[in-house]
Each structure stands twice: as structure tokens, then as C-alpha cells.
Amino acid sequence: PEFLPSKTVSLLLQPHFLPALRNLLRLSLYDCGLETLAGIESGGQLHDKGGADSENDNTNKNEPIFPNLQQLDIGRNPQITNASLPSTFSAQFPSLLEVWCDDCSFGPQIPEELLNIHTLHVVRMTKNKLRNSLNTDIGIKYWLDLRVLALDGNQLTEIGEGIGLLEHLEVLHLRQNELREIPEKVPSGRNGRLRMVSLSSNRLEKFPVGLTEVNKIGFGESAVSLR
């Protein structure tokens, strides 16, 4: 259901929902008309008013509201931008493995509130407003356990060599961007699990020889020579 007219998650963050939210594994807010996720950071303050002593109250306030959540889908909320995420957003999802943000308006850089979720295995941010250089600390400081990275349909002009350090990376989708080349160290010997790289509809003029060793490479309309 759409969270209108407030365009916030306040309806979800009701005190009587708190026990269920703590056990939740998957949450889809897809196409809900959201423009902000403000309020998530104060979710831990939701607690029943009856009978709890002050010490327990303080403990509840410091707990994440989604301690067991593994998958979060906030896709197709085009009014969601970097400013829509509170500064403590990442602290509410200590077990999160997958975040789906397709068809939102994040950009021009990936927000730090998402980068600081260090447990992530899958990140999908297709058709957002990312442009210029992809954060060079991905693979070095952020998202070290990443398996799938999908950034199709943005305006990225380059990616960093940190992608070549992602030992668990299996799938890399970079279609429909503005890439002209891929760093020489992407992929590297540390990308031993990489099995698919999709690069169609870019402006590629050259690419590393190492890409020819990936099991499946999609170049499509990119102007690429294997020589």
C-alpha cells in the first residue's frame, strides 16, 4: 500500500508492530510513494508504555528496529534521494544482506548511509541518478562481502580498482552507463568467483584482457575490440 499522504514510514513504525518488526526477515516497500525514510532511526524508541522500568526503556531505545532483516526493497520510489536516509540508517539493519533500490533517485554518489551497511551481499541501484566516478572505496573500505552489484541505467563514467578486490563478487551489471574503459585490475585474481559481467550500452573503447576469462560477458552495443 502507498504511504500517503505522509509519504513516510510512520504507519509501519507503530508501537504495536514492534515485536513483529524485530523478527522480520524481508521487507518490501516497493512502489509505496515514499519520499523519506526518516523515522527509521528512532524506531528503537518504540516500546509499550505499560510497566517497563526506566532501565529497560533505555535499553530498548538503543536497539535496532530491524535486527534480523536480511532483505530490504525500496525500489520504484522515485522521490527517494540521498537526503531521504537518516544518518543512523545503517545501524537499524545489522543483519542486512540485500538492498534493492532500483528506480529511485540516489545520486550523484551512493549515500554513505548505504555504504556503511557492511554486511551486504547484494546491491541493486539500477536507474538511479549516479554519475561520474563510482565510489573508489567499494571493495577497499565498503561492501567487502559483495556478491552482486547492479548499477545499470546510471551515468557512471568510471569505476575504481577496488572492484577487483571483491573476493566474493559473482555478478557485475554496469549496462547503460557512460563508461569508456574498465580499470586494468578489474577483474583481478582475487575475483575468482566472478561469472558474469554486463557492459552493454556504454562507450567502451578498451578493456582488460582479464575480462575475457569471465564465464559470461555481455557487451551488446559497446564498441569493444578483443585485440
Secondary structure, DSSP 8 states (H G I E B T S, - for coil): ---TTT-SSTTT--GGGHHHHHH-SEEE-TTS--S--TTGGGGGG----SS--HHHHHHHHTS-S-TT--EEE--S-TT--GGGS-TTGGGG-TT--EEE-TTS---SS--HHHHT-TT-SEEE-TTS--EEE--TTBTTTB-TT-SEEE-TTSEEEE--GGGGG-TT--EEE--SS---B--TTSS-TT-TT--EEE--SS---B--GGGGGSSEEE-TTS-----
